[in-house]
Amino acid sequence: MNSKTKKLKSKTILYFFLFLVCFIAVFPFIWMVSSSFKGNSEIFTYPPVWIPREPTTKGYTSLFFTPMYGTTRFIDFARNSLFVSLLTAIITVVIAALGAYGLSRFKFTGGGILKYLILLSQMLPGALLLIPLYMIMTKLRLIDSHWALIIAYISFILPYCTYLLKSYIDAIPPSLDEAALVDGCNRLTALYLIVFPIAAPGIVVTFVQAFIMGWNEYMFALAFLNQNSQWTIPVALGSFRGQYIVEWSYLFAGSVLLTIPVLLLFLFFQKWLITGLASGSVKG
């Protein structure tokens, strides 16, 4: 066997495993989209079928045009999720950027311990924070308010985003800040005109991460929101699973609609995400 044949064989094996990994990753989404166009009876047919024999859009039309709880429609849940996720992402990025810049540029007593505390906070499971946060929101009278979710999400997303953004700012030479200060800029102006534009890919990555965390979160939304008019999409989808009946057409169609904004976000910021992830993987 010559070297050309060996190279071709190794490439074939590599491409086969890459295809297998991609298929395993994409298969649940393909099955979810296919099942969203099936009736309840066809979802459980054996052997299962990829393409619906009798495709129906009942799940989608019901979500958009049929009120679910009183006058509340799926579009209202989507509006709630968008409001909570966008505000969470924007506030988180602003605070995380300032915190990351301070940790990266300033040396102060306890700075090293603070970095470890930020990492330590990510080891705490969300369920452990649920009861204390619920008591705090009750005292603040924020239960059944989207601000309860926004504050809760920021509390456990912010440490992660701060440490994530710090790695991007560490890669920016401090001499650029000093040159801006010599030219007459203050710290905030230098941060806005010099550091942020260079760290833009990292800021985009941080924004997308914070948005996705807020968009997909279920446990806190279920605990803090009692009125169905305030529900986000994950809580609404969870309500389709009853004690005796599961509305599979609603559930699959809603899951597809829940995924679409995240896919659009990735497609829109694809260039920035690739640049940000690549630059954040190295230091110096």
VENSULGI-V712493 format. One record per helix or strand of 2 or more residues. SS is the DSSP state (alpha for helix, beta for strand). FROM is the first residue (numbers start at 1). TO is the last residue. If there is no record, write none. Layout:
# VENSULGI-V712493
ss->[SS & SS]
from->[FROM & FROM]
to->[TO & TO]
This chain:
# VENSULGI-V712493
ss->[alpha & alpha & alpha & alpha & alpha & alpha & alpha & alpha & alpha & alpha & alpha & alpha & alpha & alpha & alpha]
from->[3 & 40 & 58 & 74 & 111 & 126 & 146 & 174 & 187 & 200 & 219 & 228 & 233 & 248 & 270]
to->[35 & 43 & 65 & 105 & 121 & 139 & 170 & 182 & 198 & 216 & 224 & 230 & 238 & 268 & 279]
